[in-house]
Amino acid sequence: MIGNSLITADASSLATKLSNVFKEIQPFVYILCAAAVVVLGVMLIAGGEKGREKAKSWAPAILIGSLCISGAVTIGKWISDTFTF
């Protein structure tokens, strides 16, 4: 009985710590995404044919990565609320 309560407390503490980390990181993600979009724009305008191709190939990865990090807090809360540890 005591062992289960310790595991539950550790999992709850871990979930809280991870949630706090993602909340603190989230504002920086917006800055990094804006910088990435600016770099992509410069590559499209001034990068020539190679730059355009690189920018087109990097755009989906930047979009998916920013959505994952931005949604991490919401997904983490949903998981911790849905599955009680």
C-alpha beads as a LAMMPS data file, in Angstrom:
LAMMPS data file: protein, C-alpha beads

85 atoms
84 bonds

1 atom types
1 bond types

-500.0 500.0 xlo xhi
-500.0 500.0 ylo yhi
-500.0 500.0 zlo zhi

Masses

1 110.0

Atoms # bond

1 1 1 0.000 0.000 0.000
2 1 1 2.788 2.429 0.848
3 1 1 4.687 1.599 -2.349
4 1 1 1.702 2.476 -4.557
5 1 1 1.238 5.855 -2.919
6 1 1 4.913 6.678 -3.465
7 1 1 4.675 5.775 -7.157
8 1 1 1.529 7.865 -7.534
9 1 1 3.165 10.823 -5.792
10 1 1 6.285 10.518 -7.968
11 1 1 4.254 10.335 -11.188
12 1 1 2.158 13.312 -10.151
13 1 1 5.262 15.287 -9.253
14 1 1 6.891 14.361 -12.563
15 1 1 3.799 15.418 -14.513
16 1 1 3.729 18.742 -12.682
17 1 1 7.425 19.366 -13.303
18 1 1 7.130 18.545 -17.012
19 1 1 4.092 20.785 -17.311
20 1 1 6.001 23.646 -15.700
21 1 1 8.991 23.136 -17.997
22 1 1 6.829 23.268 -21.127
23 1 1 4.989 26.335 -19.838
24 1 1 8.301 28.122 -19.353
25 1 1 9.643 27.069 -22.767
26 1 1 6.514 27.999 -24.707
27 1 1 7.188 31.784 -25.070
28 1 1 10.629 31.072 -26.530
29 1 1 9.099 28.738 -29.098
30 1 1 7.155 31.623 -30.614
31 1 1 10.335 33.683 -30.917
32 1 1 12.213 30.780 -32.519
33 1 1 9.350 30.123 -34.950
34 1 1 9.297 33.784 -35.976
35 1 1 13.062 33.704 -36.513
36 1 1 12.753 30.504 -38.563
37 1 1 10.064 32.063 -40.748
38 1 1 12.293 35.105 -41.340
39 1 1 15.211 32.851 -42.293
40 1 1 12.949 30.875 -44.641
41 1 1 11.797 34.117 -46.239
42 1 1 15.361 35.289 -46.778
43 1 1 16.248 31.904 -48.250
44 1 1 13.279 32.109 -50.627
45 1 1 14.117 35.648 -51.751
46 1 1 17.894 35.654 -51.846
47 1 1 18.911 32.019 -51.777
48 1 1 18.685 31.261 -55.453
49 1 1 17.367 27.925 -56.644
50 1 1 19.172 25.922 -53.939
51 1 1 17.898 28.241 -51.216
52 1 1 14.321 27.951 -52.453
53 1 1 14.482 24.175 -52.452
54 1 1 15.956 24.078 -48.934
55 1 1 13.346 26.536 -47.660
56 1 1 10.523 24.492 -49.155
57 1 1 11.859 21.304 -47.586
58 1 1 12.411 22.884 -44.146
59 1 1 9.010 24.608 -43.896
60 1 1 6.955 21.495 -42.984
61 1 1 9.475 20.429 -40.338
62 1 1 9.405 23.867 -38.720
63 1 1 5.600 23.907 -38.758
64 1 1 5.259 20.420 -37.262
65 1 1 7.912 21.083 -34.614
66 1 1 6.361 24.347 -33.512
67 1 1 2.905 22.779 -33.305
68 1 1 4.240 19.887 -31.223
69 1 1 5.989 22.134 -28.735
70 1 1 3.108 24.616 -28.584
71 1 1 0.614 21.830 -27.990
72 1 1 2.758 19.959 -25.461
73 1 1 1.226 21.708 -22.447
74 1 1 -2.320 21.037 -23.599
75 1 1 -1.590 17.436 -24.531
76 1 1 0.230 16.856 -21.245
77 1 1 -2.689 18.215 -19.216
78 1 1 -5.133 16.099 -21.206
79 1 1 -3.083 12.948 -20.644
80 1 1 -2.645 13.589 -16.917
81 1 1 -6.372 14.308 -16.529
82 1 1 -7.455 11.321 -18.597
83 1 1 -5.098 8.745 -17.156
84 1 1 -4.795 8.954 -13.404
85 1 1 -1.336 7.872 -12.315

Bonds

1 1 1 2
2 1 2 3
3 1 3 4
4 1 4 5
5 1 5 6
6 1 6 7
7 1 7 8
8 1 8 9
9 1 9 10
10 1 10 11
11 1 11 12
12 1 12 13
13 1 13 14
14 1 14 15
15 1 15 16
16 1 16 17
17 1 17 18
18 1 18 19
19 1 19 20
20 1 20 21
21 1 21 22
22 1 22 23
23 1 23 24
24 1 24 25
25 1 25 26
26 1 26 27
27 1 27 28
28 1 28 29
29 1 29 30
30 1 30 31
31 1 31 32
32 1 32 33
33 1 33 34
34 1 34 35
35 1 35 36
36 1 36 37
37 1 37 38
38 1 38 39
39 1 39 40
40 1 40 41
41 1 41 42
42 1 42 43
43 1 43 44
44 1 44 45
45 1 45 46
46 1 46 47
47 1 47 48
48 1 48 49
49 1 49 50
50 1 50 51
51 1 51 52
52 1 52 53
53 1 53 54
54 1 54 55
55 1 55 56
56 1 56 57
57 1 57 58
58 1 58 59
59 1 59 60
60 1 60 61
61 1 61 62
62 1 62 63
63 1 63 64
64 1 64 65
65 1 65 66
66 1 66 67
67 1 67 68
68 1 68 69
69 1 69 70
70 1 70 71
71 1 71 72
72 1 72 73
73 1 73 74
74 1 74 75
75 1 75 76
76 1 76 77
77 1 77 78
78 1 78 79
79 1 79 80
80 1 80 81
81 1 81 82
82 1 82 83
83 1 83 84
84 1 84 85
